[in-house]
Each structure stands twice: as structure tokens, then as C-alpha cells.
Amino acid sequence: MARWTRLYREARTGYRTERPNAQVAMIRAPINPELLRWARERAGVEQADLTLKFKKLPDWESGEVKPTLKQLEAFARAVHVPVGYLFLSGPPEEAVPIPDFRTFAGHKVTRLSPNLLDMIYACQERQGWYQDFARAVGEPELDFVGSVSVEAAPETVAAQIRETLGFDLIARRKCSTWNDALRQFIRQADESGILVMVSGIVMSNTSRRLDPAEFRGFALCDPHAPLIFVNGQDTKAALMFTLAHELAHIWLGATALSNLGTAPEMGFRREEVWCNAVAAELLVPLEALRFELRRKESLPDVLSRLSRTFKVSKLVILRRLLDAGWLTRERFDTAWAQENQRLRKLVQAGAAGGDFYRTTVARVGRRFVRALVGSTLEGQTLYRDAFRMLGVRSTKAFNNLGREAGVMR
């Protein structure tokens, strides 16, 4: 049992032993005030904002007053921290549970939000369950997982991914909307054996939104259960590129947390730059791009036309125009800054991602839902465990998921 869990249970059991249950809520918790400040800052919440709910918070953090056990439990829920952590002598070292390839301004990112941590843990649990399921039903290992290295040409790897998924450029062009193209891309990856999960919130909690500035996605590699998680709070077009980037990680066999966007950046890990090159070629093959280029077409017109044609963001098209030599670096840098500014305004106005494909099936992944619901109905998995991994609380919601995924009628 984890030390923090033991400390919490011992404290709660001791309170009940020493005092009648009716008085337990009034017992003051013997905690280090530093843990309260750490938990609040870890959640990215200002003291003034949290004081609206916990009026004595400044006194708790100064050590003048101790919170009751009931208040401490409510505080822990508010800042999304295991309550047992608050009984430690000092803030714990929270290691990133998977390789972290994120950087900011050329420097490694050292801290994760509780929302991101909880999402990684949830996906690790789902992957672990599916690994056991796949072995039990005799699913073969997927030979494309870890089949290449960064020494391979991005064009070659992009072609392999395209062939494996059936990622047909002609069919994508026929999609009438961004959503249709993205759903098709997700479905093709799912049918190839990859668990794809797209969500902008933690589990089903709409108040816990994932920040695309913190991460765009991550890949958990395994030959039986490769898993890709895409941050659904990003713009719709950006989701397409993130999925392509994480697919490259699966082919590379490199579990990783990523925040690199579409830019041809330097200063990032070699694997990230390589995965971006693969993603760009997968979405917009350079040969196909050159065929589409027209003489004397203005940059705004070419960006609008080609982003609709390939169903990708204008940032991806800008990058490929630079790769093709159609743009000088100076023109690229100017256009890139302008497009980023436009996207930031869309995000601030609430017109960006996060509203796409919001059903729980998309958040958890169709392949995973079908397997878990089927296993639960057959009595192989407890309903309690299925509810937790699916992020639902009722049999009705569970049954609706089963019908949506095609497992139940």
C-alpha cells in the first residue's frame, strides 16, 4: 500500500476510534500547511479563487488553523489530489509516468498538471486491461509497432502507415467536413488495432478541461495494445496532425508525451522532429502538394484551397509549402506568425477545438468500448471496474455506450 494511503487511513481510523462518528468531522487534521499550498499550486488555482469555497484557506495555509478531516477531503477533491498526499511530511516528487518529450522555449517541461497526470494514469489502466484481454482472446501482436527507427526516411514510413491504415487521400478529399475526415482517420487507426482516444476533459468531468498548451497528445506503445490519446481541446485541424504525429511514435515504438505542433522547429528531441516529418508527409504528401500548386495564386488563396483539399490546418500547408520550396523562409515566418495569431483569437473566442466528437465512445475509443462492454456482459469483467474505466456511473449510461459501439441492441 502506498505510504500516503496508509497515513490517511490510519488518521481516519484513529479519529473514529477516539471520538464518536458524529464528532469525527470536527477533528482537526494534523497536516503540514506546506502541503496545502503545494496542492493548490499543483492544480494551478489562485488562493483568492479557492477561498470562495474554503473561507479559512489563508489561515490553513499559514498554519494558524488546521482544517477538519471533512474539510480536508473536500479540499483534496477541489484540487484533484489524493487526500493521503496531504498527510505526508512534505510535497512528494511526482515523476512523469511516461517519457516526456515536451519542451517550452527550448527547455524541458518539468511539471504536469493533475488533469494530465490523471489522464495518463487512466489510459495506462485501460491499456493494461486491453493487453490482458487481447492475450486472452488470442489477438496477434501488431508487427508495425516499433517496426522502424529514426534512421528511416519519413517518406517511407508515411507510406507504410498510409498502406496499413488505408489512409486514402482521394477518400479524404471527398469528406465534406473536418469532422468527417477526422472521424475517418480515427476509424482507420482503430480498425488497424490501435486504441485511439480523443478527449478534451478528464474522464467525464466537464469541469476538468485539458490544456493544449500543456500537451497535445501521447502514445503508449505495446504490440498488443498500442494506445494514442489526443487532446480534444485543440483545434479540429490540429487534432488531425496530432494523431498523425502519435502514429509515427507507434511505428517508432516510442512511448512519449508530446507538445510539439506542426512547426519545423529546432531544439526539440530528434524523435519529435522525425515524427513531425512523418506526420506532415502522411497528411500532405509532397508529391501530391506539388501537383496541386498553381502559378500566380496568392498565398491566402492557396492556403484556403489546400487546407480544404487535404483537410488539414493552414499551419500544416504552410510547413509543406516551405518544404516544397514554394515559400521563402522569410515569407513563411511572417505567414506562420499571422496564422498563429488568428488561431489564438479563435481559442480565446471559444471557437476552437473541444466541441468535436464529444461522445464517450470517442473519449474512450470504439475498440476499447466494444471489448470492455462485451467482456463485462460475459461476466469476465466487473461492472464496477468497467464503469471506472469508461467514466460512467450508471447501468443506463453503460448500456447506451454498448449500443453506440454496436455491442448491444
Secondary structure, 3 states (H helix, E strand, C coil): CCHHHHHHHHHHHHHHHHCCHHHHCCCECCCCHHHHHHHHHHCCCCHHHHHCCCCCHHHHHHCCCCCEHHHHHHHHHHHCCCHHHHHCCCCCCCCCCCCECCEECCEECCCCCHHHHHHHHHHHHHHHHHHHHHHHHCCCCCCCCCCCCCCCCHHHHHHHHHHHHCCCHHHHHHCCCHHHHHHHHHHHHHHCCCEEEEECEECCEEEEECCCCCCCEEEECCCCCCEEEEECCCCHHHHHHHHHHHHHHHHHCCCEEECCCCCCCCCCCHHHHHHHHHHHHHHCCHHHHHHHCCCCCCHHHHHHHHHHHHCCCHHHHHHHHHHCCCCCHHHHHHHHHHHHHHHHHHHHCCCCCCCCCCCHHHHHCHHHHHHHHHHHHCCCCCHHHHHHHHCCCCHHHHHHHHHHCCCCC
